[in-house]
Amino acid sequence: MSIVDEIKRRINTVRHTLHALQREAEEGLTADDVCDSMRSGFKLVEDYPDDLRGHSCLILTWVRSVPVHVACAPHEDILIIITVYIPTIEEWGEDFKTRRKIK
C-alpha cells in the first residue's frame, strides 16, 4: 500500500505531536484546520520510507487558500502529524512541491 493510501486510510484518526500543535499555533492554524484541509485533499511532496522513526512523508494541503506543508506518519491505526508549516517561496517553487536549490 502506498503512503498516500496509508494516510487516506487513517485520515479520520489523527494525533498531533506537541511540536505540531505549537507550530500550528505559530502559523495561525488549528489542528482542525489542518485535518479538515487534509480531508479535502492533499498532494505528496516528499516520501521518507527510510526514516529512522518509521515511514513518513511531507504533504501539501491548503487552508483558506494558504499552502500548508504537513509532515506526517501512519502508525498502527492512526496518522501522526509531526510538524506543520507554511512554505515560503524562497525555499519552495511556485507549486510548493519543488525545493529551490540553495546557493
C-alpha positions in Angstrom: 0.0 0.0 0.0 1.4 3.5 -0.9 2.0 6.1 1.8 -0.9 8.2 0.2 -3.2 5.2 0.7 -2.0 4.7 4.2 -2.7 8.4 5.0 -6.2 8.2 3.5 -6.9 5.0 5.5 -6.1 6.9 8.7 -7.3 10.4 7.9 -10.1 10.2 10.5 -7.9 9.1 13.3 -5.3 11.8 13.6 -3.0 12.7 16.5 -0.8 15.8 16.6 2.5 15.9 18.4 3.1 18.7 20.8 5.5 20.2 18.3 2.9 20.2 15.6 0.4 21.9 17.8 2.9 24.6 18.7 3.8 25.1 15.0 0.1 25.3 14.0 -0.4 28.0 16.7 2.6 29.9 15.4 1.2 29.8 11.9 -2.3 30.9 13.0 -3.7 27.5 12.3 -5.7 25.0 14.4 -5.5 21.2 14.4 -9.0 21.2 13.0 -7.9 23.5 10.1 -5.1 21.1 9.2 -7.3 17.9 9.5 -10.2 19.4 7.5 -7.9 20.6 4.7 -6.2 17.2 4.5 -9.6 15.5 4.3 -10.5 17.9 1.4 -7.3 16.9 -0.4 -3.5 16.8 -0.4 -0.6 16.1 -2.6 2.5 14.1 -1.7 5.6 16.3 -1.8 8.3 14.0 -0.4 8.3 10.4 0.8 10.7 9.3 3.5 10.4 5.5 3.6 13.7 5.0 5.4 13.1 7.5 8.2 14.6 6.0 11.4 11.4 6.6 13.3 9.3 4.9 10.7 7.9 5.7 7.2 6.8 9.3 7.0 6.2 11.9 4.3 5.6 15.6 3.6 2.3 16.6 2.0 0.9 19.8 0.7 -2.6 20.9 1.5 -4.4 24.3 1.5 -6.1 26.1 4.4 -8.2 29.1 3.5 -6.2 29.4 0.2 -2.8 29.3 2.0 -0.4 26.4 1.2 0.5 24.3 4.2 3.1 21.6 4.5 2.4 18.7 6.9 4.9 16.1 7.9 3.1 13.0 8.9 3.5 9.3 9.6 1.0 6.5 9.5 1.4 4.5 12.7 -0.7 1.4 13.5 -4.3 2.7 13.1 -3.6 6.4 13.5 -2.0 9.2 11.5 0.6 11.2 13.4 1.1 14.9 12.5 4.7 15.5 13.2 5.0 19.2 12.2 3.1 21.8 10.2 4.4 25.0 8.5 3.6 27.4 5.7 6.2 27.0 3.0 8.0 30.1 1.8 8.6 31.0 -1.9 12.3 31.4 -1.0 12.6 27.7 -0.2 9.9 26.2 -2.4 8.9 26.7 -6.1 5.7 28.3 -7.1 4.0 24.8 -6.9 5.1 24.5 -3.2 6.2 20.9 -4.1 9.7 21.6 -5.5 12.6 22.7 -3.3 14.6 25.5 -4.5 18.3 25.0 -4.7 20.1 27.0 -2.0 23.0 28.9 -3.4 
